[in-house]
Amino acid sequence: MQTIYTSVLARRVHINNSFRTLPYEAGWASEALVFVQAEGSHPDLTLGIDVSPDGITWLPRVGNITLSKGSTIAEIPITHFGNWLRVSVDGASDHDPARVLIHAALKG
């Protein structure tokens, strides 16, 4: 039987520049599905997932997923990621900010 766990990586965070979640240790999981939700108006946001062997040095792994201006939620699937994950959100600015919620659903 597989273990399933959902974790909140960012809760209603107001962003106005590039944003990265804190490192999340997920080495026990074999797959993750990250959900990025936007509350209210927001610009097109570019989403990605970075991976790390140690939670310090990062490599972009999944990227260029767009949460378009008219959408409220996007998903980012990832497998074969090692131990550490973090989520990147780009596209917000002082002129066009965003408020996001980020959840990771892990299975392994």
Summary of the structure (lengths in Angstrom):
residues: 108
radius of gyration: 13.5
end to end distance: 8.9
largest distance: 48.0
contacts: 331
relative contact order: 0.42
helix: 0%
strand: 61%
